[in-house]
Amino acid sequence: MYRIMIADDESIVIDALKFIIERNFPEECIIEYAKTGRKVIEHAEYFRPDIVFMDIQMPGINGIEAMREIRKSNDGIIFIVVSAYMKFDYAKDAIEIGILDYINKPIDKDVIVETLKKAMRKVDESKHKRSEALANKEKLEIVTPIIENGFIYSLLYQNSGEEELDNFRTLLGIEEEAGYLLSVQFGELTDKDGMKNVIGTSVRLQREYTRIKDIIKTFFRCFVGAMMGNMILVCVPAQIPNTEDEYEIRIQIIDKARKMVRELKHTFDAKFRVGIGAIHELQDLSESYNEAMRSLAYNSSDSVVHVNDLPLLCNYEEDYPIETESLLFKSVEEGNINRSTYYAKSYFDWMMENHSRNVMDVKLKVLEFVLRAEQIGFESGGMIYRFNLRSEYLDDIMRMNTYEQLYEWFISKISNVCRNILTKKEESTVDIIKKAQSLIAQNYAKDMVLDEVSKELQISPYYFSKLFKKRTGSTFIEYVTGVRMEKAKELLRNTTKSMKEICMEVGYSDANYFSRTFKKNVGMSPSEYKEDAKRI
């Protein structure tokens, strides 16, 4: 139904337009009318017309001023001017307001009908665009939280490469290179420190998740993870501050977090606490997560705790290469031999420059680093722990008379750990891909779904998809299609089965779709391929 308003001070014109509209567009329009400029403005507020036939000369407020006023509250309305006055000034003003057409009186039925059809098409287009915009917004409302959640947990578990991280940043519009984690915890209000009935509170607040997220986002420009028990993780993009600005920025973050906690507590009648990690580069956000969790664990009575306020932080001497140490063990976790040995050498060089006289201290530090690296190897499954595996390490180090010997021992142990971790990762990856290929070979004729295969292999669909593409050079769908095409070629060459039988045997229920897929992948239709095979 189109909502049409007729604004004219002459009853005969109103009656004539109503007759034309109702005669040519029966049961398609709801019609209102007004005889003064003020009335048309008032009617437009509650009637919300799609189309207005507007006379210029009306008692009181003229048509031009009335259109300007209506435009303020209804920008999408379509105006059609119907007037006996064809003055240049009027036409100019009407064009500035944005009218659809300017019709001279006396009115012509055919002109009115054609103009109204044109106006109706514009109304339909506008409604269609609005509907599409709402549908897209609805999709975004569904998809964005999934992307946000995926972004947070891919950073925490460090299972995203640079390309995936860049994709997340593009999808979410993140310009910053760094950020920090908030760990928002909730439970039942209590007079004592700590929380109680966290399970009951979690169940109660689960249905309030969207409102909780909205409140968090009013205080921080952030990305909010899913609710896990009585906790929600929040990632806040940020720039790494200068040393002189760090304190002020920390105070601002704490202040916002306190205000947020008060708002959450007031709204949901529950106790909320927030642990805040320090700002780190995005690829190292897991460190901020650990700091946020440590902050919560340290003080159960304070509603907001920042990791840099904790008295238990380890302080290092001014020139200690803490970043080199951190990067060394991160590279060991990745099994990256080149990077690990590079940072091991950098650390050893620092010791030589600053502590070469302290032979025993240098030896102890090398031993400490090797033991830490091997612990990473044990935990990753890359090395088998044996109680007496390192029984000779201390004697070996004590017998070394030169730093060159110590350095070679240090680098060889670090390299060996990385090699074991990398080998284990390679073996695990190869095993997964082989199992996947075996499943495809056995089930290609069925409806192969990536989620079902990844479930069979007990790994996440996202990780499996990435791993499969990296190892085979093809996406899962491309690989399955390739297997089906090879089997189809074999059947076309060696059997007399009908095209329909072959189509069904290789996993396609639609013969036309099979034919198109075959031609796209092989370069000729199944029939052409069969004829070609006969000639060979």
N, C-alpha and C positions, 0 to 999 in steps of 0.2 A: 504494500500500500504506500502511495506517495502522499505526503502531507503538503497540501497546496494552500497558500493564503492569497486572497485577492484584496489589494489595498486601493480603493478608489472612492471618491466622494459622490459618484453618480450611481444610483441604484440600477439604472438601465445597463450600465457597463458591467456591474457585478453580476446581474442576472444573465447577461449575454455570455460572459466568460464561463459561468457555472454551467449553462446549458451546453456550450461547446465541449467542455471538459467531460461532463457526465454522459453526453451523447457518444463521444468518440473513445472514452476510456471508462466504460461502465465498470463499477465495482473495483476500480484500481486506485481511486483517489479519495482522500478525506479533505474536505474543503472548509476553510474558515474565511471570514472576510472582516474588513475594518474600513471605516469611512474617514478617519482622521489619522494624521501622523502619529499622535500620541497613542491612539488605540492600537495601531499596527505594532508599535514597539512593545506595548504591554502584552498583546496577544502572542507575539513572537517568543516571549520569555517562557510561557507555559505550553504553547502549542508546538514549538520547535519545528517550524516548517522546513521541508526540503527545498521548496520552490516558492518564490513570491512574485506575483504580478504587481508591479508598483507604479502608481500614477505619480507624476512629478508635482503637479499643483493640487495640494490638498489643504483643507483648513488647518491653521496652526502650524505645526512642524511639517515642512514640505517633504516630498519623497526622498530627495537627496540626503537631507539631514537624518531622516528616519533610517535610511539604508546604512549610513555611517554608524549610527547608534547600535543597530542590530548586529552589524559586523563585529562589534567589540565582544559580544558574547557568543556569536555563532559564525565562525570564520568560513565554514563550508557551505553556507546557504547560497542558493542560486537565485539571482535577481533577474527578472525580465521587466524592463521598463515599458509601460504602455502609456503614451501621452499624446495630446494634441499639440504640444509645444515642442518644436524641433529647434531649440535655440542651441547655439554653439557652446555656450557656457554650461548648459545642462548636460549636453552630450559629453563634454570634456570631463566634468565632475563624475558622471556615471561611469565612464571608462576607467577613471582612477579608482573608483570603488570596486570595479571588477564585475560588471554586469555581463550576462550571457548575450542579450540582444536588446535592441531599442526598436519598439514597434509603434508606428504612428496610428492614431485614431483617425477615422473610424476603423474599428478592428476588422480584419479579414479572417474568416474561419480557417481557411487552409494555412495561412501564415501562423495562426495561433497553434493549430494542431502540429505542424512541422516543428515549430519552436519548442513546444512542450515535449515532443518526442526527443528532440536533441537534449533538452534539460533532463529528461528521465534517464537517458543514456549516461549522462554525467553523474547523476545520482547513483545509478547502478555501479558505475566504475568506482566512485568514491566509496561506496559500501563494500565493494569487492576488495579494494585496497585496504580498507579498514579491517575487514575480516581476515585478510592475509597477514596484516601486521599483527593482529591479535593472536592468530595461529602461530606465527613465528615467535612472538613473545612467550606464548604458552610453551612452545618447544624449548625455548631458551631457559625458561623457568625449570623445566624438567632436566635438561642436559647440563646446564651450568653447574649445579651442585655436584653432579657426577664428575665433571671435569675438575672442579675445585678439590674434591676428595681425592681423585686420582693424582693430582698435582702434589698435594701434601704428602701422601703416603709413598709416592715414587721418590720424593726427596728424602724422606725419613729412612726408607730401606735402600736408598741409593741404587735403584734398579733402572734408572734412566740415564742414557747417554746424553751427549751434548745436543744431538738432533732432537731427541724426545723432549728435553728440557726447553729447547727453543720453540718447539711446537706448542708446549703448554703455555709458554710466555706469550706467544702470538695469540693463542685462543683466549687467554685471560687478560691480554693487554698490559702485561707487566713490563715496565721499562727498567726497573731497578735490578742491580746485579746481586743484591743481598737481601737479607730479611731476618726476622726473628720469630720464635714460636711462643705462643701463649698456650698454657695447658689450663683449661677451665674445668674445675672440679665442683661437684655439687652433692649435697646430702641434706639431711633433716636438721632444722635448727635445734641447737642445744646450748645450755648454759655453760657447759664445760668445753674445753678445747677438743678439737677433732670433730668428726662427723659420725652420725649414726643413721641406720636405716637407708643406706645408700642404694640398696636394691629397690626398695619401695619407692624412693624418690626418683630413681631412674625410670621406673615403669610409669610413674605419674607424669614425669616431664617429657617422656618420649613423644607424646602427642603435641607437646608445646615446642618441639624442636625448631620449627620455622620461626616462631615468635622469638625464641632465644637467639637464633641466628640473626634476625633482623635487629635486635637490640645491640648485639655485638658489633654489627656493621654500622650502627649509628655512631659508635665511638672510635672504630678503627677502619681504615680502608684495607680490607683483609679478605682472606679466603678461609672458609670455615669447613672443617672436616665433619664426617658423620659422627653421631653420638655413639661412643663406645662405653657401655656400662654407665658409670657416673662421670664421664669425662668427654670433653670436646676439645680437639686440637685446632688452633687458629694460627695461620701463617700471615704475617704482616710484612709485605715488601718494604724495604728501606735501603738507604744508602749507608755505607760504612762511615761512621762519623770520624772527624778529626779528634785527636786526643783531647784537645782543649774543649771540644763540644760534647764529649761523651757524657759528662755528668749531667748537663742541662737536658740532653735528649732523654737520658734515663729517667730523670725526674718527671719529664712530660709524659713518658710512657706509663710510669707508675700512677701518676695523677689520673690519667684517662682510665686506667684499669680499675682504680678505686671507685671512680664515678660509675663505671659500668657495673661493678659488683653491687653497688648500692641500688642501681636501677633494677638489676636482675632479682636481687633479694626482695625488693618492694613489690615487684610484679608477680613473682612466683612463690612467695612465702617459703623460701628454702635458703639454706646456707650455701654461698658460692665462694670459692677460693681460686686464685689465679697465680700460677707459677710462670715467671717470665725468663726466657733464655736471652743470652747476649746476641748481638747482631753478627751474623756470619754470611759469607758468600752462599748463594742458593745451593750450590752443589755440596756444601758442608752443613746444611740445615739440620742434619741429624745431631750435630753437636749442640745446637740451640735447643733441640728437643730434650736431650739428656740434661741440659742445664735447667730447663723449665721443670722437669720432673724432680731434679735434685732440690730445687727451690721449694717445691711443695712438700717434699719429705723432711726438709730441715725444720720448718716452723709451722706447726699445725694450728696455731692460734691466730696468726696474722692473715688477713684476707688476701693480701697481695704481697708476693715476695719476688724480688728480682735477684738473679743469680749473682750479680756484681755487688750485692749488699751482704752476701754471705761471708762470715768471718773465716770459713774453712777453705777458701780458695787457696790454691798453691801459688805462692809468689816466687818469681824467678829473678836471679840477678839481672842487672840492667841489659847486658849484651848477650844473654843466653838465647840461642837460636831455637826458640820454642816452635816457630813455624816450620823450620826444617825438620825437627823431630816429628811433628805432627804429620807432615807430608810423607816422611819416610815410612811410617807405619800404615798410613793410608795406602801407599803404593804397594806395601807388602800384602795387605788385605786383597788388593786387586790382582796380585800375582804378577805385577809389572816389574820385570827384572831390570830393565834399563833405568826406569825412574827410581826404583829402590836403591840401586847401586849409586846413582847420581846423588841422591840425598844422603846416603851413607857416607860417600866421599866428602860431600860438603860439610857434614857434621864432624867427620874425622879431621878435616883441614882446620875447622874452627878450634878443635881441641889442641892441634899442633901449634896454632898461632897463639893460643891463650894459656894452655896448661901443659906444655910439653915437658916441663920440669917435674910435674906431678905424675910420675910413671904409674904408680899404683892406682891413682884415681882414674887415669885414662884406661887402664886395663879393666878396672871394675865397671866403667861405663860401657865399654865394648861388650863385656860379658852380660851386663844388664840388657843391652839392646838386642843381643842375639837371643837371650832367653825370652824376651818379650815377643820377638818376631816368631820364634818357634811356637810360642803359645798360640799365636794367631794361626799358625799352620796346623796345630793340633785341633783347634776349635773349628776350623774350616773343613776338616776331614782330609786335608792334603797330606797329613803326617800321622803315623800311628804312635801313640804315646807308649813309651816303655820306661819303667822306673829308673833303670840304670843307663838310659840312652846318653845322658850327658855327664857321666861319672868322670870322664877324663878332661872335661873342659877347663877346670881350674888349674890342673897340673899343666896342661898345654899352654895356657896363658902365662903361667909363672915361669915356664922354661924359655919363653921368647925373650931374646936379648935386644931386638931392634923393633922400631915402630913399623918398619916395612913388613916384618913378619906378622905383627899384630894386625896391620891394615889388610893384608892378604887373607888372613884367617877371618877377619870381620866380614869382608866382602864376599868371601866364598860361602860363609854360613847364611848371610842374607840372601844371596843368589839361590842357594839350595832350597831355602824355604819358599821363595817365589816360584821356583821351578816346580816344586811339589804341589803347591796350590794351583798353579796354572795347569799342570798335568791332570790333577783331579777334576778341575773345571772342564777341561777338554774331554776327558773320559766320560764325565757325567753328561755333557752336551751331546757327544757322539751317541751315547747310549739312548738318550731321549729321542734323538732324531731317527735312529735306527728303529726304535720301537714304533715311532709315528709312521715311518715309511712302511713298516710291516703291517700295521693296522690299515693303512690305506690300500696296500696290495691285496689284503684279504677282504676289504669291504668297499672297494671302489664302486661296485654296482648298487650300493645302498645310497641313501641320502646322507652324504658325509657332512657333518657339522663340526666346525673347529672346536666349539665348546665341549662337545662330547668326547673328542679325541684328547683334549687337554685334561678333561676330568679323568679319563682312563689313565693318563700319565701322571696324575696327581700334581699338576702345576697350573698356575693361573693362565687363562686364555690370552691375556695381554703379553705375558712373558713368553708363552709358547709361540705366539704369532711372530714376535720379534726374533726369537731364537731360530725358528724355522726358516724365516726369510734370510737371516744372516748365514745360515749353514747351507741351504739349498740354492739360494739365489732366486727363489720363487716364493710367492705368497702361497698360503695353504690351498686356496682355491685354484690358483694356476697349476700347482703341482698335481692336485687331484684330477684336474682337466687333462693334464699331460698324460697321466697314467691311463685315463679312460680313452684318450685318442690313440695311444699305442696299442691298447687292447682292441679297439675298433679296427685299426689298420690290419692287425693280425687276423681278425675274423673276416674282414673283407678280402684278404689275400687267400686265405686257406679254407674257407667254408662256403657252402652254398646257402647259408641262412639268409632269410629276407632282411630287408633294411629295418623293418619294424622289430624283428627278433634281435638284431645286432644292437639297435638303439636301446632296447630294454635291458639287454645283457650288460651293457656298459654304464647303466645308471641313469638313462634319460627316458622319461615317460612321453615326451613330446618329440615326434620324429622331425618336425620342422625346426625345432630349436636345436636338436642334435645335428641336423644338416648344416645349419648356420654356424654352429660352434666348430664343427669339423672343418668347414671351409676356411673359417677365420684362423684356425691353428695349423692346418695342413697346407692350405693354399689352393685346394680344389674340393669339389663336392665329393661325398662318399661314392656316388655313382661313377664320377670321373676317375676316382682313385681305383675303384674296382676294375674298370676297363683298362686302366693303365697297367694294373697288376697282371692282367691276363696276357698282355702283349709282351711282358718280360719273360 
